[in-house]
Amino acid sequence: MFYFQNPAFKARVESDIAGEKRRRTELQKRERQLKAQIENLIADSLGLLRCRLGELGIQARNSPEFIEKAKGIVCSHHDLQRKKAGVEAEIRTLEAETDKFRRAKEAELQEKMARERPGMPHGQIKDIVRRELDHIMSSGAAAAMPPQSPSSQHQSSPPAAGGAGTSVAPLLNKLSDVTFT
């Protein structure tokens, strides 16, 4: 008891209390500063979010509206991904069918030209038929494609068709009557 009644103890406790009061005041001041910074960050973030949402055409006034719109965007994204996969699969199938058709038609035309021109070397017949098929396929692809804007057009030169290539054209007339399915 005597220890607690000692004036040194009393002075030390009062000093500790004063120190803790100063510390408490500093911590309260720091707390107010941090709360103000947090409020500013939230306000800035909300402003940026509203700006970006406006750029995307999303008019959401509160969190549930925003979440609903975001779910809609995600669902439409998934639908587009499924459609894209389906279209890509269809393109692969069509490309495989076109390649198969082209190989069959190339073999048929090579045989026919070899029968009509028995003295012509097989390599030359093969080159002529391929060149003509390339020309027809590129012409058919260009006709099937929608017109491009001038900025997206690609410069391409038509395949070189020499005098020998024009002799295959009558054989290929029936090729132009074939439709791709």
C-alpha positions in Angstrom: 0.0 0.0 0.0 2.8 2.3 0.9 4.1 1.8 -2.7 0.9 3.1 -4.1 0.9 6.2 -1.9 4.4 7.1 -2.9 4.5 10.5 -4.8 6.9 9.0 -7.4 4.4 6.3 -8.2 1.6 8.9 -8.5 3.8 11.1 -10.8 4.7 8.1 -13.0 1.0 7.0 -13.3 0.0 10.6 -14.2 2.7 10.8 -16.8 1.6 7.4 -18.3 -2.0 8.7 -18.3 -1.0 11.9 -20.1 1.1 9.9 -22.6 -1.8 7.5 -23.3 -4.1 10.5 -23.7 -1.8 12.0 -26.3 -1.5 8.7 -28.0 -5.2 8.3 -28.0 -5.6 11.8 -29.5 -3.1 11.0 -32.2 -4.8 7.7 -33.0 -8.2 9.4 -33.2 -6.7 12.0 -35.5 -5.2 9.3 -37.7 -8.5 7.4 -37.7 -10.3 10.5 -39.0 -7.7 11.0 -41.7 -7.9 7.3 -42.8 -11.7 7.4 -42.9 -11.6 10.6 -45.0 -9.1 8.9 -47.4 -11.3 5.9 -47.6 -14.3 8.0 -48.4 -12.4 9.8 -51.1 -11.2 6.6 -52.6 -14.7 5.1 -52.6 -16.1 8.3 -54.2 -13.3 8.3 -56.8 -13.8 4.6 -57.5 -17.6 5.0 -57.8 -17.1 7.9 -60.2 -14.7 5.9 -62.4 -17.1 2.9 -62.3 -20.0 5.0 -63.3 -17.9 6.5 -66.1 -16.9 3.1 -67.4 -20.4 1.8 -67.1 -21.6 4.8 -69.1 -19.0 4.0 -71.8 -20.4 0.5 -72.0 -24.0 1.7 -72.1 -24.9 0.2 -68.8 -27.2 2.4 -66.8 -27.1 1.0 -63.2 -28.0 3.1 -60.3 -27.2 0.6 -57.5 -25.3 -2.6 -56.8 -28.1 -5.0 -57.5 -28.8 -3.4 -60.9 -25.2 -3.5 -61.8 -24.9 -7.2 -60.7 -27.9 -8.0 -62.8 -26.5 -6.2 -65.9 -23.1 -7.9 -65.3 -24.8 -11.3 -65.2 -26.6 -10.5 -68.5 -23.3 -9.6 -70.1 -21.7 -12.8 -68.9 -24.6 -14.9 -70.2 -24.5 -13.2 -73.6 -20.7 -13.7 -73.7 -21.2 -17.4 -73.0 -23.9 -17.6 -75.7 -21.6 -15.9 -78.2 -18.7 -18.3 -77.3 -21.0 -21.3 -77.9 -22.1 -19.8 -81.3 -18.5 -19.1 -82.2 -17.5 -22.7 -81.4 -20.4 -24.0 -83.6 -19.5 -21.7 -86.5 -15.9 -22.7 -86.2 -16.9 -26.4 -86.3 -19.1 -25.7 -89.3 -16.2 -23.9 -91.1 -13.8 -26.8 -90.4 -16.4 -29.2 -91.9 -17.0 -27.1 -94.9 -13.2 -26.7 -95.5 -12.8 -30.5 -95.2 -15.6 -31.0 -97.7 -14.2 -28.4 -100.1 -10.7 -30.0 -99.9 -12.2 -33.4 -100.5 -14.2 -32.1 -103.4 -11.2 -30.3 -104.8 -9.0 -33.4 -104.7 -11.6 -35.5 -106.4 -12.2 -32.9 -109.1 -8.5 -32.4 -109.6 -8.0 -36.2 -110.1 -11.0 -36.4 -112.4 -9.8 -33.5 -114.6 -6.2 -34.8 -114.7 -7.5 -38.1 -115.9 -9.7 -36.5 -118.5 -6.9 -34.2 -119.8 -4.5 -37.1 -119.9 -6.9 -39.0 -122.1 -7.5 -36.0 -124.4 -3.7 -35.2 -124.6 -1.8 -38.4 -124.3 1.5 -36.9 -125.2 1.5 -34.2 -122.5 3.7 -34.9 -119.4 1.8 -35.8 -116.2 3.6 -33.0 -114.3 2.5 -30.4 -116.8 -1.1 -31.7 -116.7 -1.1 -31.6 -112.9 0.3 -28.0 -112.9 -2.3 -26.8 -115.4 -5.2 -28.4 -113.6 -4.1 -27.0 -110.2 -3.6 -23.5 -111.5 -7.0 -23.5 -113.1 -8.7 -24.9 -110.0 -6.9 -22.3 -107.9 -8.2 -19.6 -110.2 -11.7 -20.9 -110.1 -11.7 -21.5 -106.3 -10.3 -18.0 -105.7 -12.9 -16.5 -108.1 -15.6 -18.4 -106.4 -14.5 -17.4 -102.9 -14.2 -13.7 -104.0 -17.8 -13.9 -105.5 -19.1 -15.5 -102.3 -17.5 -12.9 -99.9 -19.3 -9.7 -99.1 -17.6 -6.5 -100.4 -14.8 -5.2 -98.2 -14.2 -1.7 -97.2 -11.1 -0.1 -98.9 -9.1 -0.2 -95.7 -9.7 -4.0 -95.2 -9.0 -5.1 -98.8 -5.9 -7.2 -99.3 -3.9 -6.9 -102.5 -3.8 -10.3 -104.2 -2.7 -11.1 -107.7 -4.6 -13.6 -109.7 -2.9 -16.9 -110.3 -0.7 -16.9 -113.4 -2.5 -18.8 -116.1 -0.3 -19.4 -119.1 -1.5 -20.4 -122.6 -1.6 -24.0 -121.5 -3.9 -23.2 -118.6 -6.6 -21.8 -120.9 -6.9 -25.2 -122.6 -8.3 -26.7 -119.4 -11.1 -24.0 -119.1 -13.6 -26.0 -121.3 -13.0 -29.0 -119.1 -13.8 -26.9 -116.0 -17.0 -25.4 -117.3 -19.0 -28.0 -115.4 -17.1 -27.2 -112.2 -18.7 -23.7 -112.1 -22.1 -25.4 -112.2 -21.4 -27.3 -108.9 -22.7 -25.7 -105.8 -21.1 -26.2 -102.4 -23.5 -27.5 -99.7 
